[in-house]
């Protein structure tokens, strides 16, 4: 029902109500008609309340991003689709015995790809949890990072195998300014976001602290840093030097964050904290449980590894 229709209906209804209030009409209109109009008036009132409520909900959804920011799992967007697809392919492989050898091979290849994706999501989720436990102060600080104009910026994180790395580095952060707002960060995850890829290696937590140092400086200074970066590194042939020239403030911040992480980690161990489980056996356990979803994999943060 459109707003114009509601306006016209309400206007006509008011005219009818005024007429009914006069002496000439009250004696000729039955009580049933009054009940009908009373019911219509209540329904219109409820409809207008519902429309206002819907508008408020839409507004809240549109602006909630500017109220909160998070360190997020970069695999989350396709997670539910991947799980549903894997379940469907599992059923197909078990129930349809008429699949040709070639089709079955393609089916297994697709299932393996989905298992990889889900496993990397689970590994990244546990990795984020590990960092939060080991370095809660740093985590909270970056979990609420804002740009120059005070807008929260999300950090999307992925643990990736070396063969799927976008650049030949153990860890890398990706920044870009929005076309119509040079103070806003944007990534392929959307506006007000940056992304981080970290290779699955033993010192991945330390590498994350390094990248968070870059992010800490660049997010609120993206406009100025973009100009500096293009001027300083546009002709650089080596990825290793990018972000770490002598006058690069983001590089200096990354080293500060490395030291901060080691200090927080030391405090955690001094208070009896357990060493995180290594990523490789953790990934193997996650893969095993992803193939067999009868039960979720247990929490594996604590391990018996020596420090």
C-alpha positions as CSV (number, residue, x, y, z in Angstrom):
1,X,0.0,0.0,0.0
2,X,1.6,3.3,-1.1
3,X,1.9,6.4,1.1
4,X,-0.2,8.4,-1.4
5,X,-3.0,5.8,-1.2
6,X,-2.9,6.0,2.6
7,X,-3.1,9.8,2.5
8,X,-6.0,9.8,0.2
9,X,-7.8,7.0,2.1
10,X,-7.3,8.9,5.4
11,X,-8.6,12.1,3.9
12,X,-11.8,10.4,2.5
13,X,-12.2,8.6,5.8
14,X,-12.1,11.9,7.7
15,X,-14.8,13.3,5.4
16,X,-17.0,10.3,6.0
17,X,-16.4,10.6,9.8
18,X,-17.4,14.3,9.7
19,X,-20.6,13.5,7.9
20,X,-21.4,10.7,10.2
21,X,-21.0,13.1,13.1
22,X,-23.8,15.3,11.8
23,X,-27.4,14.8,12.9
24,X,-28.7,14.0,9.4
25,X,-26.4,11.0,9.0
26,X,-26.2,9.4,12.5
27,X,-29.8,8.3,12.4
28,X,-29.4,6.6,9.0
29,X,-26.1,4.8,9.4
30,X,-26.1,1.4,11.2
31,X,-23.9,0.4,14.1
32,X,-22.2,-2.1,11.7
33,X,-20.8,0.7,9.6
34,X,-19.3,2.5,12.6
35,X,-17.7,-0.8,13.6
36,X,-16.3,-1.2,10.1
37,X,-14.7,2.3,10.0
38,X,-13.4,1.8,13.5
39,X,-11.7,-1.5,12.4
40,X,-10.3,0.2,9.3
41,X,-8.9,3.1,11.4
42,X,-7.1,0.7,13.7
43,X,-5.7,-1.3,10.8
44,X,-4.3,1.8,9.1
45,X,-2.8,3.0,12.4
46,X,-1.1,-0.4,12.9
47,X,0.1,-0.3,9.3
48,X,1.7,3.1,9.7
49,X,3.4,1.9,12.9
50,X,4.8,-1.1,11.0
51,X,6.0,1.1,8.2
52,X,7.8,3.4,10.7
53,X,9.3,0.4,12.5
54,X,10.5,-1.0,9.1
55,X,12.1,2.3,8.2
56,X,13.9,2.4,11.6
57,X,15.2,-1.1,11.1
58,X,16.5,-0.3,7.6
59,X,18.2,2.8,8.9
60,X,19.8,0.8,11.8
61,X,21.1,-1.8,9.3
62,X,22.5,0.9,7.0
63,X,24.3,2.8,9.8
64,X,25.3,-0.1,12.1
65,X,28.6,-0.5,10.3
66,X,29.6,3.0,11.3
67,X,28.9,2.1,15.0
68,X,31.0,-1.0,15.2
69,X,34.2,-2.5,13.7
70,X,35.8,-5.9,14.1
71,X,38.7,-8.1,13.3
72,X,36.8,-10.5,11.0
73,X,37.4,-13.8,9.3
74,X,38.0,-13.2,5.6
75,X,36.5,-16.5,4.7
76,X,33.1,-15.9,6.4
77,X,31.2,-14.5,3.4
78,X,31.2,-17.8,1.5
79,X,31.1,-20.1,4.5
80,X,27.5,-21.1,4.7
81,X,27.3,-21.6,0.9
82,X,30.4,-23.8,1.1
83,X,29.0,-25.9,3.9
84,X,25.6,-26.4,2.1
85,X,27.4,-27.3,-1.2
86,X,29.6,-29.8,0.6
87,X,26.7,-31.5,2.3
88,X,24.8,-31.7,-1.0
89,X,27.8,-33.2,-2.8
90,X,28.3,-35.7,0.0
91,X,24.8,-36.9,-0.4
92,X,25.1,-37.1,-4.1
93,X,28.3,-39.2,-3.9
94,X,26.7,-41.6,-1.5
95,X,23.3,-42.0,-3.1
96,X,23.9,-41.9,-6.8
97,X,25.7,-45.0,-7.9
98,X,25.3,-44.1,-11.6
99,X,27.9,-41.4,-11.7
100,X,30.5,-41.9,-14.3
101,X,34.2,-42.2,-13.3
102,X,35.0,-38.8,-14.8
103,X,32.0,-37.2,-13.0
104,X,33.0,-38.8,-9.7
105,X,36.5,-37.5,-10.1
106,X,35.2,-34.0,-10.7
107,X,32.9,-34.4,-7.7
108,X,35.8,-35.4,-5.4
109,X,37.8,-32.4,-6.7
110,X,35.0,-30.0,-5.9
111,X,34.5,-31.5,-2.5
112,X,38.2,-31.3,-1.7
113,X,38.1,-27.6,-2.7
114,X,35.1,-27.0,-0.4
115,X,36.8,-28.9,2.5
116,X,39.9,-26.7,2.0
117,X,37.8,-23.5,2.2
118,X,35.9,-24.5,5.3
119,X,39.1,-25.8,7.0
120,X,40.9,-22.5,6.3
121,X,37.9,-20.6,7.8
122,X,38.0,-22.8,10.9
123,X,41.8,-22.4,11.2
124,X,41.5,-18.6,10.8
125,X,38.8,-18.4,13.4
126,X,40.9,-20.3,15.9
127,X,43.9,-18.2,15.0
128,X,42.0,-15.0,15.7
129,X,41.0,-16.5,19.0
130,X,44.6,-17.3,19.8
131,X,45.7,-13.8,19.2
132,X,42.9,-12.4,21.3
133,X,44.0,-14.6,24.2
134,X,47.7,-13.9,23.9
135,X,47.5,-10.2,23.3
136,X,44.1,-8.9,24.5
137,X,45.2,-5.2,24.7
138,X,46.4,-5.1,21.1
139,X,43.4,-7.0,19.9
140,X,40.9,-4.7,21.5
141,X,42.8,-1.6,20.2
142,X,42.7,-2.9,16.6
143,X,39.2,-4.3,17.0
144,X,38.0,-0.7,17.4
145,X,40.2,1.1,14.9
146,X,38.9,4.3,13.3
147,X,39.8,6.3,10.2
148,X,40.7,10.0,10.2
149,X,37.0,11.0,10.4
150,X,36.3,8.7,13.3
151,X,34.6,5.9,11.3
152,X,35.2,2.4,12.4
153,X,37.2,0.2,9.9
154,X,36.9,-3.6,9.7
155,X,40.0,-5.8,9.4
156,X,39.5,-8.9,7.4
157,X,42.0,-11.6,8.1
158,X,42.9,-14.9,6.3
159,X,45.4,-17.6,6.9
160,X,46.4,-18.9,3.5
161,X,48.6,-21.7,2.2
162,X,51.7,-20.5,0.4
163,X,50.4,-21.5,-3.0
164,X,47.4,-19.2,-2.7
165,X,49.2,-16.1,-1.5
166,X,48.5,-13.0,-3.6
167,X,52.1,-11.8,-3.3
168,X,55.4,-13.6,-2.5
169,X,55.5,-12.5,1.2
170,X,54.8,-14.3,4.5
171,X,52.3,-11.6,5.4
172,X,50.8,-8.6,3.7
173,X,48.1,-6.0,4.4
174,X,46.1,-4.4,1.5
175,X,45.0,-0.8,1.6
176,X,43.2,1.4,-0.8
177,X,41.3,4.8,-0.6
178,X,37.7,5.2,-1.7
179,X,37.3,7.1,-5.0
180,X,35.0,9.8,-3.5
181,X,36.6,9.8,0.0
182,X,40.3,9.8,0.4
183,X,40.1,9.4,4.2
184,X,38.1,6.1,3.9
185,X,39.7,2.7,3.5
186,X,38.2,0.2,1.1
187,X,39.1,-3.4,0.2
188,X,37.5,-6.2,-1.9
189,X,35.4,-6.9,1.2
190,X,33.7,-3.5,0.9
191,X,34.0,0.1,2.1
192,X,35.6,0.9,5.5
193,X,37.7,-2.2,5.5
194,X,41.3,-3.4,5.0
195,X,42.5,-7.0,4.5
196,X,45.4,-9.1,5.7
197,X,46.8,-12.3,4.3
198,X,49.2,-14.4,6.4
199,X,50.9,-17.6,5.2
200,X,50.4,-20.6,7.4
201,X,53.7,-20.7,9.2
202,X,54.8,-21.3,12.8
203,X,55.3,-17.6,13.7
204,X,52.0,-16.4,12.1
205,X,50.9,-14.7,15.4
206,X,54.1,-12.6,15.4
207,X,53.5,-11.8,11.7
208,X,50.0,-10.7,12.5
209,X,51.3,-8.3,15.2
210,X,53.6,-6.8,12.6
211,X,50.7,-6.3,10.1
212,X,48.5,-4.8,12.7
213,X,51.2,-2.2,13.3
214,X,51.0,-1.1,9.7
215,X,47.2,-1.0,10.0
216,X,47.4,1.1,13.2
217,X,49.2,3.8,11.4
218,X,47.7,3.6,7.9
219,X,44.0,3.5,8.6
220,X,43.8,7.0,10.1
221,X,46.4,8.3,7.7
222,X,45.4,6.6,4.5
223,X,45.2,9.8,2.3
224,X,48.6,11.0,3.3
225,X,50.2,7.6,3.3
226,X,48.9,6.7,-0.2
227,X,50.7,9.7,-1.6
228,X,53.9,8.8,0.3
229,X,53.7,5.2,-0.8
230,X,53.2,6.0,-4.5
231,X,56.1,8.5,-4.3
232,X,58.4,6.2,-2.4
233,X,57.7,2.7,-3.8
234,X,56.3,3.2,-7.3
235,X,59.7,2.2,-8.9
236,X,60.6,-0.5,-6.3
237,X,61.2,-3.9,-7.8
238,X,61.3,-5.7,-4.5
239,X,58.2,-6.4,-2.3
240,X,60.5,-6.8,0.7
241,X,61.3,-3.1,1.0
242,X,57.8,-1.9,0.6
243,X,56.5,-0.3,3.8
244,X,59.9,-0.3,5.5
245,X,62.0,2.5,4.1
246,X,63.8,4.6,6.8
247,X,61.2,7.3,6.7
248,X,58.1,5.1,6.5
249,X,56.1,5.7,9.7
250,X,53.9,2.6,9.1
251,X,57.0,0.4,9.1
252,X,58.2,2.0,12.4
253,X,54.7,1.3,13.9
254,X,54.9,-2.3,12.8
255,X,58.1,-2.9,14.8
256,X,56.6,-1.2,17.8
257,X,53.7,-3.6,17.6
258,X,56.1,-6.6,17.3
259,X,57.6,-5.6,20.7
260,X,54.2,-5.0,22.2
261,X,53.1,-8.4,21.2
262,X,56.1,-10.1,22.7
263,X,55.5,-8.2,25.9
264,X,51.9,-9.2,26.1
265,X,52.7,-12.8,25.2
266,X,55.4,-12.9,28.0
267,X,52.8,-11.6,30.5
268,X,50.4,-14.3,29.4
269,X,52.9,-17.1,29.9
270,X,54.0,-15.7,33.2
271,X,50.4,-16.0,34.5
272,X,50.3,-19.7,33.6
273,X,49.0,-19.5,30.0
274,X,49.3,-22.5,27.7
275,X,51.2,-22.4,24.4
276,X,48.9,-22.3,21.4
277,X,48.7,-25.5,19.3
278,X,50.8,-25.3,16.2
279,X,48.9,-24.4,13.1
280,X,49.9,-27.4,11.0
281,X,48.6,-30.2,13.3
282,X,45.6,-28.0,14.1
283,X,44.8,-27.7,10.4
284,X,45.1,-31.5,10.0
285,X,42.7,-32.0,12.8
286,X,40.3,-29.5,11.3
287,X,40.4,-31.1,7.9
288,X,39.7,-34.5,9.5
289,X,36.6,-33.2,11.3
290,X,35.4,-31.2,8.2
291,X,35.3,-34.4,6.2
292,X,33.4,-36.0,9.0
293,X,30.9,-33.5,10.4
294,X,29.3,-35.8,12.9
295,X,30.9,-33.7,15.6
296,X,32.6,-30.4,15.7
297,X,36.4,-30.3,16.3
298,X,37.3,-29.7,20.0
299,X,38.9,-26.5,21.2
300,X,42.6,-27.0,20.6
301,X,44.2,-23.9,22.0
302,X,46.1,-25.6,24.7
303,X,48.8,-28.1,23.9
304,X,51.6,-30.0,25.5
305,X,54.3,-28.4,23.3
306,X,57.3,-27.1,25.2
307,X,57.8,-23.3,25.1
